[in-house]
Amino acid sequence: MAISVLIPTVLRKYTSGTDQVVAHGASVREVLQDLERQFTGFSQNLYEADGELKAFVNIYVNEEDIRFLQDLQTPVQPNDTVTILPAIAGG
């Protein structure tokens, strides 16, 4: 199923500058895998060596943080929006 994914500025170099793309999958994990299939190298900034999401990467489905849902197994439906939002440190 087609899912809209909002791409943060830091990852747009993989999507040729596009801020929103369509990916397919039944869960957040499958959507992220499809993004890697479409945009080689995309996921290298999302995962630790053990395959877990990096601590500073926040992902939302329709504005709901997946950490409070089913994490990467969170199901997605047509017309859902997945937002990838890396935390920004500053000081």
Buried (B, 14 or more C-beta within 10 A) or exposed (E): EEBBBEBBEEBBEBBEEEEEBEBBBEBBBBBBBBBBEBBEEBBEBBBEEEEEBEEEBBBBBEEEBBEEBEBBEBEBEEEBBBBBEBEEEEE
